[in-house]
Amino acid sequence: MPRTVDADTALEEVLAFLANPPPPGSPQDDLFGERLRQVISASIPVRPGDSEDDSPILALSEDLRRRLDAAARKRGGSHPFGEHPDGIGPTLGMDLSRS
């Protein structure tokens, strides 16, 4: 299991992975996915009506946000429910693979 890191360190690791993408399916690729989710989660903008406590930990430029979103879509592109290859069906007790 990868070590837990702070949001700034996760961002540095994601930028390094964007510059030199790891081989698909490798342990480094798994780490890239984990760090990418962490960075995106830490940079979700506050919407009107949200609490001050919900402010993002990371402030990303629009360009970087687009690059990260594109990387996340590419990683989960063949899976309709994100990166998990079986989707959400098994979690809910359903088989959505034949839908």
Backbone as CSV, one residue per row, in Angstrom:
resi,resn,N_x,N_y,N_z,CA_x,CA_y,CA_z,C_x,C_y,C_z
1,MET,0.847,-1.181,0.000,0.000,0.000,0.000,0.886,1.236,0.000
2,PRO,0.601,2.185,-0.902,1.421,3.399,-0.971,1.310,4.223,0.308
3,ARG,2.367,4.924,0.598,2.364,5.784,1.780,1.466,6.993,1.542
4,THR,0.910,7.495,2.597,0.063,8.684,2.522,0.961,9.909,2.468
5,VAL,0.596,10.853,1.623,1.379,12.090,1.505,0.433,13.283,1.570
6,ASP,0.993,14.459,1.825,0.177,15.674,1.854,-0.168,16.076,0.424
7,ALA,-1.092,16.998,0.270,-1.605,17.395,-1.038,-0.517,18.006,-1.921
8,ASP,0.384,18.792,-1.353,1.449,19.400,-2.153,2.396,18.341,-2.719
9,THR,2.738,17.351,-1.893,3.602,16.268,-2.356,2.890,15.447,-3.428
10,ALA,1.602,15.201,-3.233,0.824,14.467,-4.236,0.819,15.217,-5.559
11,LEU,0.678,16.541,-5.515,0.699,17.344,-6.728,2.057,17.236,-7.429
12,GLU,3.138,17.303,-6.678,4.472,17.156,-7.263,4.614,15.801,-7.946
13,GLU,4.126,14.737,-7.300,4.213,13.402,-7.881,3.363,13.302,-9.146
14,VAL,2.178,13.889,-9.127,1.306,13.854,-10.307,1.965,14.589,-11.469
15,LEU,2.560,15.739,-11.211,3.235,16.486,-12.278,4.391,15.675,-12.868
16,ALA,5.116,14.949,-12.015,6.203,14.093,-12.504,5.641,12.951,-13.360
17,PHE,4.519,12.364,-12.938,3.895,11.290,-13.717,3.348,11.821,-15.042
18,LEU,2.833,13.048,-15.052,2.347,13.629,-16.308,3.499,13.823,-17.286
19,ALA,4.672,14.199,-16.778,5.841,14.410,-17.623,6.395,13.084,-18.140
20,ASN,6.332,12.046,-17.317,6.833,10.715,-17.673,5.810,9.673,-17.237
21,PRO,4.781,9.431,-18.046,3.724,8.500,-17.650,4.260,7.088,-17.396
22,PRO,3.786,6.467,-16.334,4.230,5.102,-16.030,3.553,4.096,-16.962
23,PRO,4.129,2.908,-17.094,3.495,1.877,-17.919,2.129,1.494,-17.350
24,PRO,1.123,1.361,-18.215,-0.212,0.975,-17.736,-0.172,-0.346,-16.969
25,GLY,-0.879,-0.374,-15.855,-0.963,-1.584,-15.041,0.189,-1.792,-14.080
26,SER,1.186,-0.920,-14.125,2.345,-1.052,-13.232,2.010,-0.504,-11.848
27,PRO,2.810,-0.857,-10.849,2.600,-0.266,-9.514,2.680,1.259,-9.541
28,GLN,3.553,1.807,-10.398,3.664,3.253,-10.512,2.393,3.845,-11.117
29,ASP,1.771,3.105,-12.033,0.521,3.558,-12.634,-0.586,3.587,-11.580
30,ASP,-0.600,2.588,-10.709,-1.573,2.578,-9.614,-1.352,3.772,-8.691
31,LEU,-0.082,4.058,-8.399,0.245,5.202,-7.544,-0.173,6.504,-8.223
32,PHE,0.062,6.601,-9.532,-0.358,7.781,-10.295,-1.861,7.985,-10.155
33,GLY,-2.641,6.928,-10.316,-4.094,7.035,-10.179,-4.510,7.490,-8.797
34,GLU,-3.859,6.933,-7.786,-4.186,7.318,-6.410,-3.860,8.787,-6.149
35,ARG,-2.670,9.217,-6.570,-2.260,10.606,-6.363,-3.119,11.560,-7.194
36,LEU,-3.489,11.145,-8.400,-4.339,11.971,-9.248,-5.689,12.206,-8.580
37,ARG,-6.281,11.163,-8.038,-7.559,11.311,-7.312,-7.392,12.230,-6.111
38,GLN,-6.271,12.099,-5.396,-6.021,12.935,-4.223,-5.920,14.405,-4.619
39,VAL,-5.188,14.695,-5.684,-5.000,16.083,-6.116,-6.317,16.682,-6.601
40,ILE,-7.053,15.925,-7.393,-8.333,16.431,-7.882,-9.282,16.689,-6.714
41,SER,-9.315,15.774,-5.759,-10.183,15.950,-4.586,-9.775,17.174,-3.766
42,ALA,-8.474,17.391,-3.650,-7.981,18.501,-2.836,-8.144,19.850,-3.524
43,SER,-8.539,19.837,-4.805,-8.637,21.108,-5.531,-10.047,21.411,-6.026
44,ILE,-11.033,20.695,-5.518,-12.415,20.948,-5.932,-12.818,22.345,-5.464
45,PRO,-13.231,23.203,-6.393,-13.591,24.574,-6.007,-14.845,24.621,-5.132
46,VAL,-14.905,25.649,-4.325,-16.058,25.866,-3.458,-17.207,26.407,-4.308
47,ARG,-18.396,25.914,-4.057,-19.582,26.423,-4.755,-20.310,27.395,-3.831
48,PRO,-21.093,28.269,-4.400,-21.862,29.193,-3.559,-22.700,28.411,-2.540
49,GLY,-22.647,28.853,-1.325,-23.399,28.207,-0.267,-22.599,27.179,0.513
50,ASP,-21.404,26.809,0.009,-20.561,25.864,0.730,-19.928,26.552,1.937
51,SER,-19.574,25.775,2.908,-18.925,26.270,4.109,-17.491,26.684,3.812
52,GLU,-16.976,27.612,4.592,-15.566,28.023,4.471,-14.655,26.819,4.703
53,ASP,-15.106,25.866,5.512,-14.314,24.670,5.799,-14.150,23.788,4.560
54,ASP,-14.972,24.011,3.545,-14.917,23.214,2.323,-13.960,23.802,1.285
55,SER,-13.238,24.851,1.644,-12.303,25.479,0.703,-11.270,24.453,0.240
56,PRO,-10.868,24.541,-1.032,-9.887,23.580,-1.533,-8.531,23.748,-0.865
57,ILE,-7.841,22.635,-0.720,-6.499,22.644,-0.139,-5.497,23.134,-1.180
58,LEU,-5.726,22.768,-2.438,-4.846,23.165,-3.535,-5.572,24.120,-4.473
59,ALA,-4.875,25.134,-4.930,-5.414,26.037,-5.943,-4.671,25.755,-7.246
60,LEU,-5.414,25.269,-8.252,-4.817,24.910,-9.533,-5.248,25.888,-10.615
61,SER,-4.367,26.112,-11.569,-4.742,26.937,-12.713,-5.762,26.167,-13.546
62,GLU,-6.505,26.895,-14.376,-7.501,26.248,-15.245,-6.836,25.266,-16.199
63,ASP,-5.660,25.639,-16.708,-4.942,24.761,-17.625,-4.543,23.450,-16.947
64,LEU,-3.991,23.548,-15.744,-3.596,22.341,-15.023,-4.818,21.512,-14.660
65,ARG,-5.889,22.161,-14.260,-7.131,21.449,-13.925,-7.618,20.658,-15.139
66,ARG,-7.577,21.280,-16.322,-7.992,20.583,-17.558,-7.092,19.387,-17.846
67,ARG,-5.792,19.565,-17.648,-4.854,18.454,-17.882,-5.110,17.300,-16.935
68,LEU,-5.368,17.612,-15.681,-5.639,16.555,-14.697,-6.961,15.855,-14.994
69,ASP,-7.970,16.630,-15.346,-9.261,16.035,-15.698,-9.124,15.136,-16.929
70,ALA,-8.333,15.578,-17.907,-8.120,14.769,-19.112,-7.386,13.475,-18.765
71,ALA,-6.397,13.559,-17.893,-5.666,12.357,-17.475,-6.596,11.401,-16.738
72,ALA,-7.461,11.935,-15.891,-8.397,11.083,-15.151,-9.385,10.415,-16.104
73,ARG,-9.886,11.167,-17.084,-10.812,10.575,-18.073,-10.116,9.498,-18.889
74,LYS,-8.874,9.751,-19.274,-8.119,8.769,-20.059,-7.912,7.491,-19.257
75,ARG,-7.594,7.641,-17.986,-7.371,6.469,-17.129,-8.640,5.652,-16.957
76,GLY,-9.788,6.304,-16.885,-11.048,5.594,-16.671,-11.876,5.471,-17.929
77,GLY,-11.287,5.778,-19.090,-12.025,5.833,-20.347,-12.744,4.567,-20.743
78,SER,-12.187,3.406,-20.447,-12.831,2.170,-20.861,-13.794,1.629,-19.803
79,HIS,-13.905,2.325,-18.703,-14.778,1.892,-17.616,-15.876,2.934,-17.412
80,PRO,-17.120,2.558,-17.576,-18.199,3.547,-17.489,-18.365,4.176,-16.112
81,PHE,-17.814,3.551,-15.079,-17.981,4.080,-13.723,-16.652,4.479,-13.107
82,GLY,-15.672,4.860,-13.930,-14.386,5.286,-13.410,-13.336,4.210,-13.549
83,GLU,-12.330,4.251,-12.706,-11.185,3.368,-12.848,-11.466,1.922,-12.464
84,HIS,-12.442,1.668,-11.631,-12.687,0.301,-11.197,-13.173,-0.521,-12.384
85,PRO,-12.460,-1.595,-12.752,-12.808,-2.338,-13.963,-14.188,-2.989,-13.924
86,ASP,-14.701,-3.273,-12.741,-16.018,-3.888,-12.627,-17.111,-2.868,-12.380
87,GLY,-16.761,-1.599,-12.340,-17.760,-0.558,-12.120,-18.324,-0.598,-10.718
88,ILE,-19.486,-0.006,-10.542,-20.106,0.037,-9.213,-21.066,-1.110,-8.997
89,GLY,-21.389,-1.839,-10.043,-22.368,-2.920,-9.948,-22.093,-3.917,-8.833
90,PRO,-20.860,-4.483,-8.767,-20.612,-5.466,-7.718,-20.792,-4.919,-6.304
91,THR,-20.503,-3.634,-6.135,-20.690,-3.017,-4.825,-22.168,-2.987,-4.453
92,LEU,-23.017,-2.796,-5.450,-24.439,-2.712,-5.211,-25.140,-4.046,-5.396
93,GLY,-24.369,-5.106,-5.697,-24.964,-6.413,-5.888,-25.590,-6.603,-7.258
94,MET,-25.148,-5.801,-8.233,-25.696,-5.901,-9.582,-24.590,-6.244,-10.567
95,ASP,-24.936,-6.855,-11.669,-23.993,-7.108,-12.740,-24.348,-6.194,-13.900
96,LEU,-23.571,-5.132,-14.050,-23.846,-4.160,-15.107,-23.010,-4.418,-16.352
97,SER,-22.216,-5.485,-16.335,-21.324,-5.730,-17.454,-22.065,-6.095,-18.728
98,ARG,-23.285,-6.578,-18.632,-24.052,-6.979,-19.807,-25.104,-5.949,-20.176
99,SER,-25.105,-4.820,-19.509,-26.126,-3.785,-19.748,-25.888,-3.059,-21.030
